[in-house]
Structures are given as C-alpha cells and as structure tokens.
Amino acid sequence: MSPGPRTVRVLYSIGRLPELATQFAATMHQRHGWEPVYWITQPELHAEVGELFPAAARHPFSDANRGIAAAGMEWTMHAPLGADDMARAAPFEARAMEIIDRHVLANGMEHGERRAFYHQMLAWAFSVVDTMRVERFVVASTPHVIADICLYAACVARGAGVRMLHLTGLAGSQVVLHDIDGPPAGLADALDGARREQAEPELSAIAAEELAKGGDAARFTVPWYVERQQQADEKLRHLQEAADFVLDHGLASWEGVRFDRPVEVPKTALAGRKLGIPSERGDSASGNRQPKTFGRRLLNVVRRAIAGGATGGPSAMINIFRRRITEQYRTEALIRSFARPGVPFSGPRITKGEYYTYRDWALLRKTAFKRGYDSLAVEPADAELAGQPFVYFPLHYQPERTTCPDGGAFNDQFLAASLLAHALPEGWRLLVKEHPSQFKWQTEGELGRWDGYYERFLGLPNTLLVSTRVASERLILASRAVATITGMAGWEAVMLGRPAIVFGNAWYADCAGATQVGTLAQAREALARAAAGDGPDPVETRRFAAAIEAIGERCYINPSHATHYPELDEAANCAALCALFARAEALIAAEGNAGDAACGSSR
C-alpha cells in the first residue's frame, strides 16, 4: 500500500462561501496532505472549520485585522519583534502602511499610531508562522488587508510557500501566484510551449469570443463589472443629487463628518432661499405628469419642515439624504475593520448604520473632488485626439488591491505619470483620465485622493487631464500607447493592437505587446518602440491567451462572481479550484521554487 501524501501545514485566509471553502480544504487535505493549522475565518465559516479541522486555530477575520488575538493565542499579539525580522519584512512595509491607511476613517489615527499598529501586526504574524510551523499560506487574492500582508511578509522571511488566487481578465480564468511581484505559476513554460507550436493554438469558445470582440473596435463591449457599477450608480443617483444640492447651497461640508448623525441641514437656512429644485410640472388634464424626481421629493420634505412638519420648531434639522436604516442595520457590525476618531482598531467595530452615515458625509468630500477635477479636465473632440500622438493613462480607483499591493511602488500613480511625461517622444502628449468610481457614494475614494492631488499632474510636461465623460474606448483607439499600473485598459489595448505599458504586476505583463517598466530609461525605450510602430501581434496575443488557459481554471472563490460561471455548480467549481492548486504545486516544484516566494522578482 502506497503511503499517503506528505503532510503540509497550511494557514488559510480564503473565501466567504462556507461550503465552498471547507469543501476545497477538505479535498486538498485528503488528496494532497494540506493540513489546516490556522484559519482566518468569516463568521459563517467559524463553526464549520471547527467541525472539520478541530486542531486548527480559528481566528475571526475582523479580530485578526483589528489586532485582537485568536482564542487561546492571546500572547501572539504581544510577541517581541527584532530588527532582523523587521529587515526581512522591509520590502513590504510601505504596502502594509498603505493598507492600514485605507482602514482609517476621518483621520482617526496619527502616523505614529499606524506605525505602532503595523509593528504589532508584524510581530503577531511572525509568531503565528513560527508557532504553527506554517509551510503554506493560502489566500484568496494578493493580500490587501493588514493581517494578510503581514503574514505574507513573515512567510517569505521564513521560506514558507504562498499561494494566491488571481482572477485574470480572460474568460474568467483564475491563476495562482506564489510571488506578489511575479508572474503566475507556470506561465513562462506555458508561453514557451505555445510559441513552439506551429499551428494556431486552441482556445476555449469563451476565450476565442472575448479575443474576437476585444480586437474589433466595432464590437467593443463593456466588461461585466463596469455594467454592474453602472447599475449601482443608477440606483444611487438620488444620493449624488442630494450632495450636489448641499454643496450648491453651502449647507454642510466634509469638515463636519459624523458617524452618529446624518447629514442634516437647518430648515432656517433654507427658508427664503431659492432652492434651485424643479417642481413637478405637466398637463394634469392630459395626465402627462412628470415622475416624482429626487428634486420634487426633497422640495416636499423642505416645505413640510418649513411649515413645521419637522420636529423641533425653528431649529429643526432635515436629513438631506433621507436615509432610513432599520434597527438591525443600525446596530449590526460590519465584518470589515475601521479605525475612526476616538475608536481604535481594537475598539468596538463600526456598525452598518455608522458606516452608511459616514458614507453620506464622504460623498460630500468626493463631490468636491469631482468638481475640482472637472474644472481642470478637458473634453477633446475626435479631431483633436487624432491631431497629435498621445499616451493614454487611465488612473485606477483607489484604495484598491490593483495598485496596493499589485502596483508596488506605483501605488502612487503620479510616479508613473511623471516617468511617462518625461519619456514622451517629441510632439507627444500624456492624457490622464480619472476613474469614475473614485467619486461614487459606494466607494471609499475619499481615502485615495486629497486636496491638490490633480494639480500635480498638470505640472508635468505635455500632460492633460481628460474628462470622465470621455469614453475609455475612444481614448484607447485614438492613442499610440496605453499605460496603466495593472488595469484592464492595458489588456484591452493589446487586444485592439495598441502597445501597453504596465508599471505593476499585471497578469498580462508577459504578453507580447505589453511592456513592464519601472525606470525612466525603460519608459523611454517602451515609448520609442511605440513611436516606431511596434505593437501587439494578434498571433502572439492568442498564444498568450492559450498559455493562460493552460495554467488556469475557469472557477471562482468570491460568491458574488458565481453568476458569471453559469456552467459551474458548487461541486464542479470546487473540483476546478482543487485542480488549479494541484497543478500550481506541480508547476512551482518544476520551477524549483517550492519553498518561499521570492522578494521583488523580475520578469
């Protein structure tokens, strides 16, 4: 009887879908010897992990990211941290600090507090990896919460392998990364194999259709996640209208941000003012009445308040966003962790009611940013776009994983823009466009921008800001090259035959026609090739797509993505995930990198 697989001690931080996550872990345990020894869990997964793997330490997700230890391991949050381990983690320190920043609302922590929290979390991560003798760290994506990035740094320092799922933009394929700055496992060999083949590589029907549409300007389609964003924008349009009304009339400002009180305006401030909100009009005889818009509803609210309908008499206040939060939502805590004024990470978790109230205040901040951006941006006509060669540089929404950690040093997107602007060929321009999601209610874009952010770009040579109203596909098609940190705009450019310049660890960075740069010399060389007419070859693009499909699997770990894989039931999806990780293990072993993820590897 042949012996079973060698036991591999695994630390998990994956998924919010209980059955999928535990089925995956159980299968990997049975077939490949992956023994869970520590699991950062979501609340709904906690009991199930305990039943299947009673020996594994379980650490609630929110506690792990607030600096609260797992039960029975309280000492790990007070472990010592030496200069040697700090030095080993140094390549990831800037990213860790940025990740902390995105979880601090309304300047709720001083810089020194944030650094102390980072040191505490790093010491915890080393103590967990050492105590549990971790050999693999399995995470649902590149780490973008503080617990995960510190565990990543500790695993790299100790030589433990890291396995990170990474969703590509090709046919819903997932690949596995084992280095935060490196290519997917097995990609180099798969590309070599695809390029040695004389015949045109075979693709799945979905991938072939995506390449065909992506390479045809007339068939350019909006990605599903953009469509989902547009649908959400439509549902929340009334909130934007409310924010505009408040700012137009000077009734409230971001400086008054509160977590316990909605954005209110005094009825006395509205009395006698021209509200600037249209009344409901129409021909009542014909029945052609306009629908009740936000403006009409707000006008009714204001009228009732002025007439004494609001409570409290002359000093009565009106909730301008008219939000109704149920008692359950008012008191239910978010899974995500935030620090805020007077409440550190380790304090009570923010409730959904407090968070949604904060989001209303934050919309005032983002609306002010948008107005500032619009005042600086231009909206060029097609003839103007065609009249002078340019590089198109669409900014990423921030804070987000695609720039931190995936962008490395270029989480500060201005650094990339500066390299491009100083590397432009004679007569070229750089066109920078903000991501529309930066200003939406449902995002945390107020944490990714600040006063004066956009003016810096206009200080660069031959650089323009472009209105968010200009469609991205217009700019891609009219450009001579597209630059991005890791964004899908680069892949869209390659499919359309435009060179892509990437500054971060984009999944398509190794595709012919895409160039990864990090220095001024590299940016000059990439733009010189673009000026000479070098660009993507459709055959090479197809070969790259074939290589991605060879090492990847069409599957999901995020439950919100399940609808985009209609052919997969839970069992098929779990089987695909297990096959993906098993293949990645073999590929990494073949590359001779079965031990640790390398720091800052280059392509």
C-alpha positions in Angstrom: 0.0 0.0 0.0 1.5 3.3 -1.1 1.9 6.0 1.6 -0.4 9.0 1.5 0.7 12.4 0.5 3.2 14.2 2.8 1.5 16.5 5.3 1.8 20.2 4.5 0.9 22.6 7.3 -1.4 25.2 5.8 -2.6 28.7 7.0 -5.8 29.6 5.2 -7.3 33.1 4.6 -9.9 32.4 1.9 -13.4 33.0 0.9 -16.8 34.0 2.3 -18.7 31.0 1.0 -18.7 28.4 3.8 -19.4 25.2 1.9 -17.0 26.0 -1.0 -14.1 27.0 1.3 -14.3 24.0 3.5 -15.0 21.5 0.7 -11.9 22.8 -1.0 -9.8 22.5 2.1 -11.2 19.0 2.8 -10.4 17.8 -0.7 -6.9 19.3 -0.6 -6.3 17.6 2.8 -7.4 14.2 1.5 -5.6 14.3 -1.8 -2.5 16.4 -1.2 -2.0 16.3 2.5 -2.8 20.0 3.2 -3.4 20.1 6.9 -5.1 23.3 8.1 -3.3 24.5 11.2 -4.6 28.1 11.3 -7.6 29.6 9.6 -8.7 33.3 9.4 -12.4 32.8 9.2 -15.5 34.7 8.3 -18.3 34.4 11.0 -20.4 32.0 9.0 -17.4 29.7 8.5 -16.1 29.5 12.1 -18.2 26.6 13.3 -17.8 24.5 10.1 -14.0 24.9 10.2 -14.0 23.7 13.8 -16.0 20.6 13.0 -13.9 19.6 10.1 -10.5 20.6 11.5 -10.8 20.7 15.3 -7.0 21.0 15.7 -6.8 24.2 13.6 -6.6 27.5 15.4 -9.5 29.7 14.2 -9.2 33.5 14.1 -12.2 35.6 13.2 -11.4 37.9 10.2 -12.4 41.1 11.9 -10.4 40.3 15.0 -7.3 39.4 13.0 -7.4 42.7 11.3 -8.1 44.7 14.4 -5.1 43.3 16.4 -7.2 41.0 18.6 -5.7 37.6 19.0 -7.3 34.2 18.3 -8.8 32.5 21.4 -6.1 30.7 23.3 -3.3 32.5 21.5 -3.5 35.9 23.2 0.2 36.1 23.6 0.8 36.3 19.8 -0.5 40.0 19.8 2.2 40.8 22.4 5.1 38.9 20.8 8.6 40.6 20.5 9.8 41.9 17.2 13.5 42.1 16.4 15.4 44.2 14.0 16.3 41.1 12.0 12.6 40.3 11.2 11.8 43.9 10.6 14.6 44.0 8.0 13.2 40.8 6.3 9.8 42.4 6.1 11.1 45.8 4.9 10.3 45.1 1.2 6.6 45.1 2.1 6.4 47.8 4.8 5.3 50.6 2.5 2.4 48.4 1.2 1.4 47.4 4.7 1.3 51.0 5.8 -0.9 51.9 2.8 -3.2 49.1 3.6 -3.6 50.4 7.2 -4.3 53.9 5.8 -7.3 52.6 3.8 -8.9 51.4 7.0 -8.6 54.7 8.9 -11.7 56.9 8.5 -11.7 60.7 9.0 -8.0 60.9 10.1 -8.8 58.7 13.1 -5.2 57.7 13.8 -1.9 59.6 13.9 1.0 58.4 11.8 2.9 57.1 14.9 -0.2 55.1 15.9 -0.4 53.5 12.5 3.3 52.5 12.6 2.9 51.0 16.0 -0.1 49.0 14.8 2.0 47.7 11.9 4.7 46.6 14.2 2.2 44.8 16.4 0.7 43.0 13.5 4.1 42.1 12.0 5.2 40.6 15.4 1.9 38.7 15.5 2.4 37.3 12.0 5.9 36.1 12.8 4.7 34.4 16.0 1.9 32.7 14.2 4.1 31.4 11.4 6.8 30.2 13.8 4.5 28.7 16.4 2.3 26.9 13.9 5.3 25.9 11.7 3.4 27.1 8.6 4.6 25.7 5.3 1.9 27.1 3.0 -0.1 30.3 3.2 -3.2 30.1 1.0 -5.0 33.4 0.4 -8.0 34.3 -1.8 -6.1 37.1 -3.6 -3.0 39.1 -3.4 -3.0 40.3 0.3 -4.8 43.6 0.8 -5.8 43.6 4.4 -3.2 44.1 7.2 -3.3 40.6 8.6 -2.7 39.0 5.2 0.1 41.3 4.1 2.0 40.8 7.4 1.5 37.0 7.2 2.8 37.2 3.6 6.0 39.0 4.8 6.5 36.5 7.6 6.1 33.5 5.3 8.5 35.0 2.7 11.0 35.6 5.5 10.6 32.0 6.9 10.7 30.3 3.5 7.0 29.2 3.6 5.3 29.0 0.2 2.5 31.4 -0.5 -0.4 30.6 -2.9 -2.6 33.4 -4.0 -5.6 33.2 -6.3 -5.6 35.8 -9.1 -8.6 36.5 -11.4 -7.5 37.3 -14.9 -9.4 39.3 -17.5 -9.5 36.3 -19.9 -12.6 34.1 -19.9 -13.0 34.2 -16.1 -9.8 32.2 -15.7 -8.1 32.1 -12.3 -4.4 31.5 -12.0 -2.1 31.0 -8.9 0.6 33.4 -7.9 3.4 32.5 -5.5 5.2 35.8 -5.5 3.4 39.1 -5.0 5.6 40.7 -7.7 6.0 37.7 -10.0 4.1 36.1 -12.9 1.5 33.3 -12.5 2.9 29.8 -11.7 4.0 28.0 -14.8 3.4 30.9 -17.2 6.9 31.0 -18.6 6.9 27.3 -19.6 3.4 27.5 -20.9 4.3 30.5 -23.1 7.4 28.8 -24.4 5.3 25.8 -25.3 2.7 27.9 -27.1 5.3 29.7 -29.1 7.0 26.4 -30.2 3.7 25.2 -31.7 3.5 25.8 -35.4 -0.3 25.6 -35.5 -2.6 28.2 -34.2 -3.2 27.5 -30.5 -6.6 26.2 -29.5 -8.7 28.3 -27.2 -11.9 27.7 -25.3 -15.0 29.1 -27.0 -15.4 31.8 -24.4 -11.7 33.0 -24.7 -11.9 32.9 -28.5 -15.1 35.0 -28.5 -13.6 37.5 -26.0 -10.5 38.0 -28.2 -12.6 38.4 -31.3 -14.7 41.1 -29.6 -11.8 42.7 -27.9 -9.9 43.0 -31.1 -12.8 44.5 -33.1 -13.4 48.2 -32.3 -17.0 48.0 -33.6 -17.7 45.1 -31.2 -16.1 46.6 -28.1 -18.1 45.6 -25.1 -18.3 47.0 -21.6 -16.9 44.5 -19.1 -19.5 42.9 -16.7 -18.1 44.6 -13.6 -18.4 48.0 -15.3 -22.1 47.2 -16.1 -22.6 46.3 -12.5 -21.1 49.6 -11.4 -23.4 51.5 -13.8 -26.4 49.7 -12.5 -25.4 50.6 -8.9 -24.9 54.3 -10.0 -28.4 54.5 -11.3 -29.9 53.2 -8.1 -27.9 55.7 -6.0 -28.4 58.7 -8.3 -30.6 60.5 -5.7 -27.7 60.5 -3.2 -25.5 62.3 -5.7 -28.3 64.8 -6.3 -28.6 65.4 -2.6 -24.8 66.0 -2.3 -24.9 68.5 -5.1 -27.8 70.3 -3.5 -26.0 70.6 -0.2 -22.8 71.9 -1.7 -24.5 74.3 -4.1 -26.3 75.9 -1.1 -23.4 75.7 1.4 -25.5 73.8 3.9 -22.9 71.3 5.1 -19.3 70.2 4.5 -17.0 67.3 4.9 -15.3 69.0 7.8 -18.4 68.2 9.8 -18.1 64.5 9.2 -20.1 62.5 11.8 -20.7 58.8 12.4 -23.6 59.2 14.7 -25.6 61.9 13.0 -26.8 62.1 9.4 -26.0 65.0 7.0 -28.6 67.5 8.2 -29.5 71.0 7.0 -31.3 73.5 9.2 -34.8 74.5 8.0 -34.0 78.1 8.9 -31.1 78.1 6.4 -33.5 77.0 3.7 -36.2 79.5 4.5 -36.4 82.2 1.9 -33.8 80.6 -0.4 -34.2 79.8 -4.0 -33.8 76.0 -3.7 -33.0 75.6 -7.4 -35.0 72.4 -7.5 -37.7 72.0 -10.2 -41.3 71.5 -9.2 -43.4 68.7 -10.6 -45.0 70.0 -13.8 -47.2 68.7 -16.5 -50.6 68.8 -18.0 -52.9 67.4 -15.4 -55.8 67.4 -17.8 -54.0 65.0 -20.2 -52.5 63.1 -17.3 -48.9 63.8 -18.6 -47.3 64.5 -15.3 -43.6 64.2 -14.8 -42.4 61.5 -12.4 -41.5 62.4 -8.9 -37.9 63.2 -9.1 -35.5 63.5 -6.2 -35.8 67.3 -6.5 -39.6 67.1 -6.1 -39.4 64.7 -3.2 -36.8 66.9 -1.5 -38.8 70.0 -2.1 -41.8 68.4 -0.3 -39.5 67.5 2.6 -38.2 71.0 2.8 -41.7 72.5 2.6 -43.0 70.3 5.4 -40.1 71.3 7.5 -40.5 75.0 7.0 -44.2 74.6 7.7 -43.4 73.0 11.0 -43.7 69.4 9.8 -40.2 68.6 11.0 -39.7 68.2 14.7 -38.4 70.8 17.0 -39.6 74.2 15.7 -37.3 76.8 14.3 -34.1 74.9 14.9 -35.4 71.7 13.3 -32.9 69.8 11.1 -33.6 67.9 7.9 -31.8 64.7 7.0 -30.8 65.6 3.4 -30.2 62.0 2.3 -33.5 60.9 3.9 -31.9 57.6 4.8 -34.0 55.0 6.7 -31.9 52.4 8.4 -33.5 49.6 10.2 -32.7 48.9 13.8 -30.9 45.7 12.8 -28.6 47.6 10.4 -28.2 50.5 12.8 -26.6 48.1 15.4 -25.2 45.3 13.3 -21.4 45.4 13.0 -19.5 45.3 9.7 -17.2 42.4 9.0 -14.6 44.9 7.7 -12.5 46.8 10.2 -12.0 50.5 10.5 -10.4 52.9 13.0 -12.1 56.3 13.4 -11.7 59.3 15.7 -11.8 58.1 19.3 -12.2 54.4 18.3 -9.0 52.5 17.6 -8.9 49.3 15.5 -9.2 47.2 18.7 -12.3 49.1 19.9 -16.0 48.4 19.0 -16.5 47.6 15.3 -18.2 50.1 13.2 -21.9 49.4 12.7 -23.6 49.4 9.3 -25.6 52.4 10.5 -22.5 54.4 11.4 -20.7 53.3 8.2 -23.6 54.3 5.9 -23.9 57.6 7.7 -20.2 58.2 7.2 -20.5 57.3 3.5 -23.1 60.1 3.1 -20.6 62.6 4.6 -17.8 61.2 2.5 -19.9 61.8 -0.6 -19.6 65.5 0.1 -15.8 65.1 0.1 -15.8 63.1 -3.2 -18.2 65.5 -4.9 -15.9 68.4 -4.0 -13.0 66.4 -5.5 -15.1 65.7 -8.7 -15.9 69.4 -9.1 -12.2 70.2 -8.7 -11.2 67.6 -11.3 -13.9 68.7 -13.8 -12.7 72.3 -13.6 -9.2 71.1 -14.6 -10.1 68.5 -17.2 -10.7 68.9 -20.9 -13.1 67.0 -23.3 -11.2 66.8 -26.6 -13.1 66.1 -29.8 -12.2 63.3 -32.1 -10.3 65.6 -34.5 -8.2 66.9 -31.6 -7.4 63.3 -30.4 -6.3 62.4 -33.9 -4.2 65.6 -34.4 -1.4 64.8 -32.0 0.0 61.4 -30.9 -0.6 60.7 -27.2 -0.3 58.1 -24.5 -3.5 57.3 -22.6 -3.0 56.8 -18.9 -6.3 55.9 -17.1 -6.0 56.2 -13.3 -7.0 53.3 -11.1 -9.7 53.7 -8.4 -8.0 53.9 -5.1 -7.6 52.4 -2.5 -7.8 49.0 -4.1 -5.8 45.8 -4.5 -4.9 46.6 -8.1 -2.5 49.3 -7.0 -1.7 48.1 -3.5 -0.2 45.6 -3.3 -0.2 44.8 -7.0 1.3 48.1 -8.1 4.3 48.1 -5.8 6.0 51.5 -5.6 3.5 52.8 -8.2 0.6 52.8 -5.8 1.4 56.5 -6.1 0.2 56.8 -9.6 1.8 60.2 -10.0 5.2 58.5 -10.1 4.2 56.5 -13.2 2.7 59.6 -14.8 5.9 61.5 -14.1 8.0 58.8 -15.8 5.8 58.8 -18.8 5.7 62.6 -19.1 9.4 62.9 -19.0 9.8 60.0 -21.5 7.4 61.2 -24.2 8.7 61.3 -27.8 8.9 64.7 -29.4 5.5 66.1 -30.1 3.6 63.6 -28.0 1.2 64.3 -25.1 0.1 62.4 -22.0 -3.6 62.2 -21.4 -4.6 61.2 -17.8 -8.2 60.3 -17.0 -9.6 59.7 -13.5 -11.5 56.5 -12.7 -15.2 57.4 -12.5 -15.6 55.2 -9.4 -13.4 57.5 -7.4 -16.3 59.8 -6.8 -19.2 57.3 -6.2 -21.1 57.0 -2.9 -20.5 53.3 -2.6 -16.7 53.6 -2.8 -14.1 54.8 -0.4 -12.5 57.1 -2.9 -12.1 59.9 -0.3 -9.3 57.8 1.2 -7.4 57.7 -2.1 -7.3 61.4 -3.0 -6.6 64.7 -1.3 -6.7 68.4 -1.9 -4.2 69.3 -4.7 -3.9 65.8 -6.0 -4.9 66.6 -9.6 -3.0 69.9 -9.9 0.3 67.9 -9.6 -0.4 66.1 -12.9 -0.9 69.4 -14.7 2.6 70.4 -13.5 4.0 67.6 -15.7 5.2 68.5 -19.2 2.8 68.0 -22.1 0.1 66.5 -19.8 -3.6 66.9 -19.8 -6.4 65.7 -17.6 -9.4 64.3 -19.6 -13.0 64.5 -18.5 -14.5 61.2 -17.1 -17.3 61.8 -19.7 -14.9 60.7 -22.5 -15.3 57.0 -23.1 -12.2 54.9 -22.4 -12.5 53.0 -25.7 -12.3 56.3 -27.7 -9.1 57.1 -25.9 -7.6 53.6 -26.4 -8.4 53.6 -30.1 -7.0 57.1 -30.7 -3.9 56.5 -28.6 -0.4 55.4 -29.8 0.0 53.5 -26.5 -1.9 52.8 -23.3 -0.2 53.0 -19.9 -1.5 51.6 -16.6 -0.4 50.2 -13.3 -2.2 46.8 -13.7 -5.6 47.8 -15.2 -7.7 46.1 -17.8 -7.2 49.0 -20.1 -3.8 47.6 -20.9 -5.3 44.2 -21.9 -8.0 46.0 -23.9 -5.2 47.9 -25.7 -3.3 44.8 -26.5 -6.4 43.1 -28.0 -7.0 46.3 -30.1 -3.4 46.3 -31.4 -2.1 49.1 -29.2 1.1 48.8 -27.1 0.5 48.5 -23.4 2.9 49.9 -20.8 2.4 48.5 -17.3 4.1 49.6 -14.1 2.7 46.9 -11.7 2.3 43.2 -11.6 -0.4 42.9 -14.3 -1.5 39.4 -15.2 -0.9 40.1 -18.9 2.5 41.8 -18.4 4.3 38.9 -20.2 2.1 39.1 -23.3 3.9 40.3 -26.4 2.8 43.9 -26.9 2.8 44.7 -23.2 6.0 46.0 -21.6 6.6 46.2 -17.8 8.6 49.3 -16.9 9.9 50.8 -13.6 12.5 53.3 -14.6 12.8 56.4 -16.8 15.1 54.6 -19.2 12.6 51.7 -19.6 9.8 54.1 -20.2 11.7 55.9 -22.9 12.6 52.6 -24.6 9.0 51.4 -24.5 7.6 54.7 -25.9 10.3 54.8 -28.6 9.2 51.4 -29.8 5.6 52.6 -29.8 6.6 55.6 -31.8 8.4 53.3 -34.3 5.2 51.4 -34.8 5.9 48.3 -32.8 2.7 46.9 -31.4 0.9 43.7 -30.4 0.8 40.8 -32.8 -2.6 39.1 -32.8 -1.0 35.7 -33.2 1.2 36.3 -30.1 -1.8 37.6 -28.2 -3.6 34.3 -29.0 -0.6 32.3 -27.8 -0.6 34.2 -24.6 -4.3 33.5 -24.1 -3.6 29.8 -24.7 -0.9 29.9 -22.1 -3.2 31.4 -19.5 -5.8 28.8 -20.2 -3.2 26.1 -19.9 -2.2 27.1 -16.4 -5.5 28.4 -15.2 -9.0 27.3 -14.5 -12.4 28.9 -15.0 -13.6 29.0 -11.4 -14.4 31.4 -8.6 -13.9 31.9 -4.9 -15.9 35.1 -4.4 -19.6 34.2 -4.1 -20.6 37.5 -5.9 -18.9 36.1 -9.0 -20.9 32.9 -9.2 -23.5 34.2 -11.7 -20.7 34.7 -14.2 -20.0 30.9 -14.3 -23.4 29.5 -15.1 -22.0 26.2 -16.2 -20.5 25.5 -12.7 -22.4 24.1 -9.8 -20.7 24.1 -6.4 -19.2 20.7 -6.9 -17.7 21.5 -10.3 -16.4 24.8 -9.1 -14.7 23.1 -6.1 -13.2 20.5 -8.4 -11.8 23.2 -10.6 -10.3 25.1 -7.7 -8.6 21.9 -6.4 -7.3 21.1 -9.9 -5.9 24.6 -10.2 -4.0 24.5 -6.9 -2.7 20.9 -7.5 -1.4 22.0 -11.0 0.2 25.1 -9.5 2.0 23.0 -6.9 3.5 20.8 -9.6 4.4 23.8 -11.8 6.1 25.6 -8.9 8.0 22.5 -7.9 9.2 22.1 -11.5 10.4 25.7 -11.5 12.5 24.9 -8.4 10.5 27.4 -6.2 8.6 25.1 -4.0 9.9 26.8 -0.9 9.5 30.5 -0.5 8.1 33.3 -2.6 10.9 35.5 -3.9 11.0 39.2 -2.9 10.6 41.5 -5.8 11.3 39.1 -8.6 11.6 40.4 -12.1 10.3 39.1 -15.4 
